[in-house]
Amino acid sequence: MTNKATLNTSLPLPEGLFKGHYQSGITDPRWPKEPPAEFDPKAILDIINERIGAGRLREEDADILSLEDVRNSYTSDYSGRISKQKNISIMRANCLLKKREDLQNLLKTITEFASEEIRRIPSVKHLRILEAIPDSYRVTISLGIGATLFTTLDGFDRYGISHHKPRYLKPMPSFLGDSEELDPSASASDFIFLISSDHPYINVAIVRFFAEYLNKRFSKNYGFKGKAVEFLGVEEGFQRKDTREFLGFDDGIDNISMREDELERLVYITQVDNEPDWCINGTYLVYRKIRERMPDWEKLTVVNQEAMIGRDKETGKPLSRQVTGPKGKTPVYSDSKDPADGALNSHIRKVQPRRNSEDLFGIDDLDRRFLRRPYPFFDGLDESGNSINGLQFLAFMKSIQQQFEHVVNMWQLNPDFPVQGAGIDALYANNILETLDGGYYFCPPGLASPKDYFASGLFRE
Ligand code: HEM
């Protein structure tokens, strides 16, 4: 790989902490809208296969593909799509402080920490000879806050900020398919940190840094005695180059596009959303840690697996009669109750019926979509020797109730949707999936200036 376009330098960078209205690590980094100006098809194939490798273009096809074919494929599949970093660490924490000013100062310290890490230039000191020097490890640290920061589970307004609580923020409820051990109120936390980068060691370093020094720096800066934050543990996730997850399917084919109008309609809070003002340009986060039972899945034939997902395993195409809609996306099904377009209990038909008219609430099905930014995880083996692996499901949206909860309760886990007796999502019906953990959070907007700090709007009266 000699073309500059294939080097690390060409990876799209996250938006800076102070650039744009949104927190970094949610809808960025993104692939550039246009492929690099000078390229040959082989170089782009290398990028696609090496970096994101969705496999829709094949190495052996390189000679017969025209520049135009490759450019079109880039434009339909990658242009503007999120280019997730390779590793994520999900860290949760509770706030032990009692006073409102202390919380305010803690948020300043967290911002200081996060911005130092996001802006840190990779050190060349420890690279081995001939090792490429990365321009950036693309570090992003996104902060989410839980309902318990506003009021305790028994309703106490801890810091006098409950009147600023985002409207839909609440502790996550239980759902069908949850593990017996999952107690959502015990999993609820005041903070969640999503730490992403392209190197597992960078993640480790940042997690350790937070755990070991955040309390110390807070004490030093503000003369506080005792611990401000209690860390509750860390979850890890990684991304495969081809974006396939453990079930072997490419996850993320049909996701929200990064067009500003779509982001404002479905992901980020705007003026029209009737939320407290400080929430504008923020977004809700639903986190679910979902185990995938591999022995049960691997017993199934590929045909059965495809019927459960609703897509062809190799190509990712939907099993519907018409396979592509506008811009290469899944088509709106001509009849949402017709199994000729894929089993009615298949995952993609249960989570997005794509009906061609509005529902009883006057909402189009496609307006219930949310931005998915999932990462597979592997946690070792259980006591029977089975692997504990699955998906760290992370989804961003402007209303948990109208998007995630409507999708799950009204469609995915409703046995009588879209027709009586259709059954719940086949992945849950066959015990392939089991939710182990999770929570609901609100991610505040990006910083307005270098002096601003996360969630500063909470302290404006
Ligand atoms: C381990 C758990 C899960 C796995 C392995 C999984 C896998 C997949 C796959 C392979 C696709 C098709 C590719 C694509 O369109 O991106 C898909 C689509 C989708 N999934 Fe999941 N998923 C999981 C959990 C969930 C959950 C909990 C939800 C929330 C309700 C969800 C919502 C969606 C949505 C909305 C789509 C897009 C459907 C469309 O637009 O047609 N998934 N998922």
Boltz pocket constraint, residues with backbone or C-beta under 6 A from the ligand:
constraints:
  - pocket:
      binder: B
      contacts: [[A, 245], [A, 247], [A, 249], [A, 250], [A, 251], [A, 252], [A, 253], [A, 254], [A, 255], [A, 288], [A, 290], [A, 291], [A, 292], [A, 309], [A, 311], [A, 330], [A, 347], [A, 348], [A, 351], [A, 352], [A, 369], [A, 370], [A, 390], [A, 391], [A, 393], [A, 404], [A, 407], [A, 408], [A, 412], [A, 433]]
      max_distance: 6.0
